[in-house]
Amino acid sequence: MRIELDVAALGATRFAVSPITQTVAAVLVLTGRRHSWVAQPWAAGATDRFQLLRRSDPAVRALAMLLRSSGYNADFITPPPTIPAPTVEQELAAIRATSPEQVRREIRRVFGDGAVPRPIGRVLAGDRPADHFADGVQAVWQALLAPEWPRMQAVLDREIARRAARLTSHGWQVTLNEMTPLIRWAMAADGRCTMDVPGLPSEDRVVHADGITFVPNTFDAMWVCLDPPWHNAIVYPASGIAALWQPEAEHILPRLSELIGRARAQVLLATGSPVTTTQLSHELTLSLGAVGGHLAVLRRAGLVTGTRVGRQVLYRRTSLGSALLGESDR
């Protein structure tokens, strides 16, 4: 998909933190729809609690059934934020405010030509189907995400602060190209900006004065919302999330630092998911040269590997690197 923004749209583009987006992303991981490398430690501890919740709560069961389906994600489940930091209550209210017609239209799009599962069909037959799904999101939030939210919010706030600093010093093109290697941005001389997003239907979209809201995500996943009546939004993986879901790193770092040095240990810990040299430089506040030197040493030792994607190289820990961090008994 190619998305074009004019000058007015780029001027209206902003960032926002969304707790409900984190909740739905967590459900995508716990249902097996998406895989999150960095959130594996959290998912391992939360899976049994989620399964118990799904068996005991019909609303959570319907939510999991809807989100487990491949293809299009119903937008009403994660209404894009229209303010920088909505509360959970505000976002749940936005879900509940979705008209029954909009809910039914999006759910029919989820299942395409296939039959809508009977439990979801019963929900759609009611007068306020959005309430049922909002109840499911709320139950998952309270049971699994609310206890983690202060730490998650701190990571997301740091992510937005980091992007804001880059925007101030380097402009939109550099800032947006550094967000995720999956999206490539280019700016024309007349101020128009185009974005190429792989893995989506091949079509061109033009975004006007309302712009796009970028929503960082702590669970690796990325998705796009560009369909009315919702505000345009792109959910993307936040940087610095490895330490969030692997708190044991706080205990590993001092011991590992004695072995290979603190900066090199930080680089190794930050490569739990694919990451570029530039992203590591920003996350760890190290120079590009220093990060490149540490990665070269770690690659020669077989602790990280690099894969070229277009003009960038994505680095990630090898099984040997994970074993060194105590993540494997092999």
C-alpha positions as CSV (number, residue, x, y, z in Angstrom):
1,M,0.0,0.0,0.0
2,R,1.2,3.5,-0.8
3,I,-0.1,6.3,1.4
4,E,0.3,10.0,0.4
5,L,0.1,12.9,2.7
6,D,0.0,16.5,1.7
7,V,1.5,19.4,3.7
8,A,-1.6,19.9,5.7
9,A,-1.9,16.2,6.5
10,L,1.7,16.0,7.6
11,G,1.2,19.1,9.8
12,A,-1.7,17.4,11.5
13,T,0.2,14.1,12.0
14,R,0.9,13.3,15.7
15,F,1.6,10.6,18.3
16,A,-0.7,9.1,20.9
17,V,-0.6,6.5,23.7
18,S,-3.6,4.1,23.7
19,P,-4.1,1.6,26.5
20,I,-6.8,-0.2,24.6
21,T,-4.4,-0.7,21.7
22,Q,-2.0,-2.5,24.0
23,T,-4.9,-4.6,25.3
24,V,-6.0,-5.8,21.9
25,A,-2.4,-6.3,20.8
26,A,-2.0,-8.6,23.9
27,V,-5.1,-10.6,22.9
28,L,-3.6,-11.0,19.4
29,V,-0.5,-12.6,21.0
30,L,-2.4,-14.7,23.5
31,T,-4.7,-16.2,20.9
32,G,-1.8,-17.1,18.7
33,R,-2.8,-14.7,15.9
34,R,0.4,-12.7,16.2
35,H,3.8,-13.7,17.6
36,S,5.8,-11.3,19.7
37,W,9.4,-12.3,20.3
38,V,10.0,-9.6,22.9
39,A,6.8,-10.3,24.9
40,Q,7.3,-14.0,25.1
41,P,8.2,-13.9,28.9
42,W,5.0,-12.0,29.6
43,A,2.8,-14.2,27.3
44,A,4.2,-17.4,29.0
45,G,2.9,-16.1,32.4
46,A,-0.3,-14.7,31.1
47,T,-1.6,-17.5,28.8
48,D,-3.2,-19.6,31.5
49,R,-4.9,-16.6,33.1
50,F,-6.2,-15.6,29.7
51,Q,-7.5,-19.1,28.9
52,L,-9.3,-19.2,32.3
53,L,-10.8,-15.7,31.5
54,R,-11.9,-16.9,28.1
55,R,-13.7,-20.0,29.5
56,S,-15.5,-18.1,32.2
57,D,-16.5,-14.9,30.4
58,P,-18.6,-15.0,27.2
59,A,-17.6,-11.5,26.2
60,V,-13.9,-12.4,26.3
61,R,-14.7,-15.6,24.4
62,A,-16.4,-13.6,21.6
63,L,-13.5,-11.1,21.6
64,A,-10.9,-13.8,21.3
65,M,-12.9,-15.5,18.5
66,L,-13.1,-12.2,16.6
67,L,-9.4,-11.3,16.9
68,R,-8.2,-14.8,16.2
69,S,-9.6,-14.6,12.6
70,S,-7.0,-13.8,9.9
71,G,-7.0,-10.8,7.7
72,Y,-8.8,-7.6,8.5
73,N,-9.0,-6.5,12.2
74,A,-12.3,-4.8,13.1
75,D,-11.4,-1.2,13.7
76,F,-14.1,-0.6,16.3
77,I,-12.2,-2.8,18.7
78,T,-9.3,-0.3,18.8
79,P,-10.8,3.1,17.8
80,P,-7.9,5.3,16.9
81,P,-7.3,7.9,19.6
82,T,-8.2,11.5,18.8
83,I,-6.4,13.0,21.8
84,P,-2.7,12.4,22.8
85,A,-3.4,10.3,25.9
86,P,-6.9,8.9,26.3
87,T,-7.9,7.1,29.4
88,V,-9.1,3.5,29.4
89,E,-12.6,4.8,30.3
90,Q,-12.5,7.2,27.3
91,E,-11.5,4.5,24.9
92,L,-14.0,2.0,26.2
93,A,-16.7,4.7,25.7
94,A,-15.6,5.1,22.1
95,I,-16.0,1.4,21.5
96,R,-19.5,1.4,23.1
97,A,-20.5,4.4,21.0
98,T,-20.0,2.4,17.8
99,S,-23.3,2.0,16.0
100,P,-24.7,-1.5,15.6
101,E,-24.6,-1.1,11.8
102,Q,-20.9,-0.2,11.9
103,V,-20.1,-3.2,14.2
104,R,-22.0,-5.6,11.9
105,R,-20.4,-4.1,8.8
106,E,-16.8,-4.6,10.1
107,I,-17.5,-8.1,11.5
108,R,-18.9,-9.2,8.1
109,R,-15.6,-7.8,6.6
110,V,-13.6,-9.9,9.1
111,F,-15.2,-13.2,8.1
112,G,-15.6,-12.3,4.4
113,D,-17.5,-15.0,2.5
114,G,-17.3,-17.4,5.5
115,A,-20.0,-17.9,8.1
116,V,-19.9,-15.7,11.2
117,P,-19.4,-18.0,14.2
118,R,-22.6,-18.7,16.1
119,P,-21.5,-17.0,19.4
120,I,-20.6,-13.8,17.5
121,G,-23.8,-14.0,15.5
122,R,-25.8,-14.0,18.7
123,V,-24.0,-10.9,19.8
124,L,-24.7,-9.2,16.5
125,A,-28.4,-10.0,16.9
126,G,-28.6,-7.8,20.0
127,D,-29.4,-4.2,20.1
128,R,-25.9,-3.0,21.3
129,P,-23.3,-5.5,20.1
130,A,-20.4,-3.0,20.7
131,D,-21.1,-3.2,24.5
132,H,-20.5,-6.9,24.5
133,F,-17.1,-6.5,22.9
134,A,-16.2,-3.5,25.1
135,D,-17.0,-5.7,28.1
136,G,-14.5,-8.3,26.8
137,V,-11.8,-5.7,26.2
138,Q,-12.4,-4.3,29.7
139,A,-12.2,-7.7,31.4
140,V,-8.8,-8.4,29.7
141,W,-7.5,-5.0,30.6
142,Q,-8.4,-5.3,34.2
143,A,-7.1,-8.9,34.6
144,L,-3.9,-8.8,32.5
145,L,-2.9,-5.3,31.5
146,A,-3.8,-2.9,34.3
147,P,-1.1,-4.2,36.7
148,E,1.5,-3.7,33.9
149,W,0.3,-0.3,32.7
150,P,2.5,2.0,34.7
151,R,5.6,0.3,33.3
152,M,4.1,0.1,29.8
153,Q,3.1,3.8,29.9
154,A,6.6,4.8,30.9
155,V,8.1,2.9,27.9
156,L,5.5,4.4,25.5
157,D,6.0,8.0,26.9
158,R,9.8,7.6,26.4
159,E,9.2,6.4,22.9
160,I,7.1,9.4,22.0
161,A,9.6,11.8,23.6
162,R,12.4,10.1,21.6
163,R,10.5,10.6,18.4
164,A,9.7,14.2,19.2
165,A,13.3,14.9,19.8
166,R,14.3,13.4,16.5
167,L,11.5,15.3,14.8
168,T,12.8,18.6,16.2
169,S,16.4,17.9,15.2
170,H,16.1,15.9,12.0
171,G,12.6,16.4,10.5
172,W,9.8,14.1,9.5
173,Q,11.6,12.0,6.9
174,V,14.3,10.8,9.2
175,T,12.0,10.4,12.2
176,L,9.4,8.3,10.3
177,N,12.0,6.1,8.5
178,E,13.5,5.2,11.9
179,M,10.2,4.1,13.4
180,T,10.1,0.6,11.8
181,P,12.1,-0.9,9.0
182,L,8.8,-2.2,7.5
183,I,7.7,1.3,6.5
184,R,9.6,3.5,4.0
185,W,9.0,7.2,3.8
186,A,10.0,9.7,1.1
187,M,9.3,13.4,0.9
188,A,8.9,15.4,-2.3
189,A,10.2,18.9,-2.9
190,D,6.6,20.2,-2.7
191,G,6.2,18.9,0.8
192,R,4.1,15.8,0.0
193,C,5.1,12.7,1.8
194,T,4.6,9.1,0.6
195,M,4.7,6.0,2.7
196,D,5.1,2.4,1.4
197,V,3.7,-0.3,3.7
198,P,4.3,-4.0,2.8
199,G,1.9,-6.7,3.5
200,L,-1.3,-4.7,2.9
201,P,-3.6,-4.7,-0.2
202,S,-1.9,-3.0,-3.1
203,E,-3.7,0.3,-3.4
204,D,-3.0,4.1,-3.2
205,R,-4.5,6.1,-0.4
206,V,-4.4,9.9,0.0
207,V,-4.6,11.4,3.5
208,H,-5.8,15.0,3.8
209,A,-5.9,17.6,6.5
210,D,-6.8,15.2,9.4
211,G,-3.4,13.6,9.1
212,I,-2.3,10.3,10.8
213,T,-1.9,9.4,14.4
214,F,1.0,7.1,15.2
215,V,0.4,4.8,18.1
216,P,3.4,3.0,19.6
217,N,2.8,-0.6,20.6
218,T,4.6,-2.7,23.2
219,F,3.8,-6.1,21.5
220,D,5.7,-5.9,18.2
221,A,2.6,-5.8,16.0
222,M,1.9,-3.2,13.4
223,W,-1.4,-2.4,11.7
224,V,-3.0,0.4,9.8
225,C,-6.5,2.1,10.1
226,L,-7.5,4.3,7.2
227,D,-11.2,3.5,6.8
228,P,-14.0,5.9,7.7
229,P,-15.5,6.8,10.1
230,W,-12.3,6.3,12.1
231,H,-9.4,8.7,12.4
232,N,-6.4,7.6,10.4
233,A,-3.9,5.7,12.5
234,I,-0.8,3.5,12.2
235,V,0.2,1.2,15.2
236,Y,3.9,0.4,15.2
237,P,6.3,-1.4,17.5
238,A,7.8,0.9,20.1
239,S,11.6,0.9,20.7
240,G,13.0,-0.1,24.1
241,I,10.3,-2.8,24.8
242,A,12.7,-5.7,25.4
243,A,13.5,-4.5,28.9
244,L,9.8,-4.1,29.6
245,W,8.9,-7.7,29.0
246,Q,12.2,-9.1,30.2
247,P,12.7,-7.6,33.7
248,E,15.2,-10.2,34.5
249,A,17.6,-8.2,32.4
250,E,18.0,-5.9,35.3
251,H,19.6,-8.8,37.2
252,I,21.5,-10.1,34.2
253,L,23.1,-6.8,33.2
254,P,25.6,-6.4,36.1
255,R,26.9,-10.0,35.8
256,L,27.0,-9.9,32.0
257,S,28.8,-6.5,32.1
258,E,31.6,-8.1,34.1
259,L,32.1,-10.6,31.3
260,I,31.7,-8.5,28.1
261,G,31.4,-4.9,29.3
262,R,28.3,-2.8,30.0
263,A,27.7,-1.2,26.6
264,R,28.1,-4.5,24.8
265,A,25.8,-6.3,27.3
266,Q,23.2,-3.6,26.7
267,V,23.4,-4.1,22.9
268,L,23.0,-7.9,23.4
269,L,20.0,-7.4,25.7
270,A,18.4,-5.0,23.2
271,T,18.5,-7.4,20.2
272,G,15.7,-9.7,21.4
273,S,13.7,-8.6,18.4
274,P,15.0,-7.4,15.0
275,V,16.5,-3.9,15.3
276,T,18.7,-1.6,13.3
277,T,21.9,0.1,14.3
278,T,20.2,3.4,14.3
279,Q,17.4,2.2,16.6
280,L,19.9,0.7,19.0
281,S,21.9,4.0,18.9
282,H,18.7,5.9,20.0
283,E,17.5,3.4,22.5
284,L,20.9,3.0,24.3
285,T,22.1,6.6,23.7
286,L,25.3,5.3,22.1
287,S,26.9,6.7,19.0
288,L,26.4,4.8,15.7
289,G,30.1,4.0,15.6
290,A,30.0,2.5,19.1
291,V,26.9,0.4,18.4
292,G,28.4,-0.8,15.1
293,G,31.7,-1.8,16.8
294,H,29.9,-3.7,19.5
295,L,27.6,-5.5,17.0
296,A,30.7,-6.5,15.0
297,V,32.3,-8.1,18.1
298,L,29.0,-9.9,19.0
299,R,28.6,-11.1,15.4
300,R,32.1,-12.6,15.4
301,A,31.3,-14.3,18.6
302,G,28.1,-15.8,17.2
303,L,25.9,-14.0,19.7
304,V,23.9,-11.9,17.1
305,T,23.2,-12.2,13.5
306,G,22.4,-9.6,10.8
307,T,19.8,-9.8,8.0
308,R,19.7,-7.3,5.2
309,V,16.2,-5.9,4.4
310,G,16.4,-3.4,1.6
311,R,19.0,-0.8,2.6
312,Q,19.0,-1.7,6.2
313,V,20.5,-4.5,8.3
314,L,18.3,-6.0,11.1
315,Y,20.2,-7.5,14.0
316,R,18.9,-10.1,16.4
317,R,20.3,-12.4,19.1
318,T,21.2,-16.0,18.0
319,S,20.3,-19.0,20.2
320,L,23.8,-18.8,21.6
321,G,23.2,-15.2,22.6
322,S,19.9,-16.1,24.2
323,A,21.6,-19.0,26.0
324,L,24.2,-16.6,27.4
325,L,21.3,-14.6,28.9
326,G,19.9,-17.7,30.5
327,E,16.9,-17.9,28.1
328,S,17.7,-21.4,27.0
329,D,18.8,-24.6,28.8
330,R,20.6,-26.0,25.8
